[in-house]
Amino acid sequence: MPSGGAPTASSLSVAQPVARGPVEPKKEQIQLAFRVVVLLSRVGPPPPDGEARPESTQQGMAWNLRATQGAISKVLRRLVVAGLVRHERHHVLGKRRRLRTYFLTASGMDLVHRYRERFPEGESSL
């Protein structure tokens, strides 16, 4: 360091970026993602002209699944990218403004149907 006390570019060590591959979701996130898909299968398709159910919002999912809204948001982003979930703005029961609501795509519904066919005894837990 120079005598003035201010660091120079040559005296600073620059951290090298760490090369990382795709981030793998944690087991808890996978479990939460499946619970979100199952909840959305119960919510059903978006209403044609009516109000959406509160369970189709991030806040409603967080409350129903006993998870944080941040965790729900992260899982929903991944499900949208995977093509299992889509989002739209709808009026929601009990809310003054339109909110982003989430619904299963055909692929998401197919995933739920395949699970129920494969594990019929687990249907009561869905």
VMD Tcl script that draws the C-alpha trace (Angstrom):
set ca {
  {0.00 0.00 0.00}
  {1.37 3.48 -0.80}
  {2.28 5.82 2.02}
  {-0.97 7.78 1.61}
  {-2.93 4.78 2.86}
  {-5.18 4.44 -0.21}
  {-4.98 1.08 -1.95}
  {-3.85 0.95 -5.55}
  {-5.05 -1.38 -8.26}
  {-1.90 -3.46 -7.95}
  {-2.26 -3.84 -4.18}
  {-5.83 -5.17 -4.32}
  {-6.34 -8.85 -4.84}
  {-9.19 -9.54 -7.18}
  {-11.24 -12.63 -6.50}
  {-11.53 -14.85 -9.51}
  {-15.07 -15.90 -10.49}
  {-15.91 -19.48 -9.66}
  {-17.03 -21.54 -12.63}
  {-20.36 -23.16 -11.82}
  {-22.66 -25.36 -13.80}
  {-26.43 -25.33 -13.60}
  {-27.66 -25.00 -10.05}
  {-29.41 -28.16 -8.96}
  {-32.54 -27.66 -6.87}
  {-32.39 -28.90 -3.31}
  {-34.53 -31.81 -2.14}
  {-36.78 -29.44 -0.18}
  {-37.36 -27.36 -3.32}
  {-38.31 -30.45 -5.32}
  {-40.75 -31.52 -2.61}
  {-42.22 -28.02 -2.47}
  {-42.47 -27.91 -6.27}
  {-44.46 -31.12 -6.25}
  {-46.74 -29.79 -3.51}
  {-47.31 -26.62 -5.56}
  {-48.21 -28.67 -8.64}
  {-50.65 -30.77 -6.61}
  {-52.24 -27.65 -5.06}
  {-52.64 -26.07 -8.49}
  {-54.25 -29.26 -9.77}
  {-56.89 -28.83 -7.06}
  {-57.37 -25.12 -7.86}
  {-58.20 -25.97 -11.45}
  {-58.14 -23.86 -14.60}
  {-58.47 -20.08 -14.61}
  {-62.00 -18.72 -14.52}
  {-63.33 -17.53 -17.90}
  {-64.78 -14.29 -16.54}
  {-65.03 -14.77 -12.79}
  {-62.62 -14.32 -9.93}
  {-59.67 -16.63 -9.35}
  {-59.29 -18.50 -6.08}
  {-56.82 -17.07 -3.53}
  {-54.88 -20.37 -3.60}
  {-53.71 -19.53 -7.11}
  {-51.62 -16.57 -5.87}
  {-48.13 -16.77 -4.35}
  {-49.48 -15.57 -1.01}
  {-52.29 -18.13 -1.06}
  {-49.92 -20.97 -1.93}
  {-47.50 -19.91 0.81}
  {-50.31 -19.93 3.38}
  {-51.76 -23.26 2.22}
  {-48.40 -25.04 1.96}
  {-46.89 -23.50 5.12}
  {-43.93 -22.11 3.17}
  {-42.46 -18.66 2.74}
  {-43.58 -16.55 -0.18}
  {-39.92 -16.34 -1.26}
  {-39.64 -20.12 -1.48}
  {-42.91 -20.29 -3.42}
  {-41.68 -17.59 -5.81}
  {-38.44 -19.46 -6.50}
  {-40.25 -22.75 -7.14}
  {-42.83 -21.08 -9.40}
  {-40.09 -19.51 -11.54}
  {-38.61 -22.95 -12.13}
  {-42.00 -24.51 -12.86}
  {-42.78 -21.78 -15.40}
  {-39.43 -22.31 -17.13}
  {-40.11 -26.08 -17.15}
  {-43.45 -25.44 -18.86}
  {-45.56 -26.97 -16.09}
  {-47.12 -23.73 -14.84}
  {-48.24 -20.46 -16.44}
  {-49.30 -17.17 -14.92}
  {-51.98 -14.60 -15.72}
  {-53.46 -11.55 -14.03}
  {-56.94 -12.12 -12.61}
  {-59.27 -10.62 -10.08}
  {-58.97 -12.69 -6.91}
  {-61.72 -13.28 -4.37}
  {-61.33 -10.84 -1.48}
  {-58.68 -8.64 -3.17}
  {-59.17 -5.16 -4.56}
  {-56.80 -5.39 -7.51}
  {-55.86 -7.94 -10.10}
  {-53.03 -10.22 -9.03}
  {-50.72 -12.64 -10.76}
  {-52.31 -16.06 -10.53}
  {-50.79 -19.40 -11.46}
  {-52.31 -22.39 -13.23}
  {-51.08 -25.70 -14.55}
  {-50.35 -26.10 -18.23}
  {-51.36 -29.25 -20.11}
  {-47.92 -30.67 -19.27}
  {-48.47 -29.94 -15.58}
  {-51.86 -31.64 -15.60}
  {-50.32 -34.60 -17.44}
  {-47.69 -34.91 -14.71}
  {-50.38 -35.03 -12.01}
  {-52.44 -37.61 -13.95}
  {-49.38 -39.84 -14.50}
  {-48.56 -39.67 -10.78}
  {-52.12 -40.58 -9.83}
  {-52.12 -43.53 -12.26}
  {-48.79 -44.77 -10.98}
  {-49.60 -44.32 -7.27}
  {-53.37 -44.64 -6.88}
  {-53.06 -45.30 -3.13}
  {-51.26 -41.96 -2.76}
  {-54.20 -40.08 -4.24}
  {-55.72 -39.45 -0.84}
  {-52.53 -37.63 0.17}
  {-52.67 -35.42 -2.92}
}
mol new
graphics top color blue
foreach p $ca { graphics top sphere $p radius 0.5 }
foreach p [lrange $ca 0 end-1] q [lrange $ca 1 end] { graphics top cylinder $p $q radius 0.2 }
display resetview
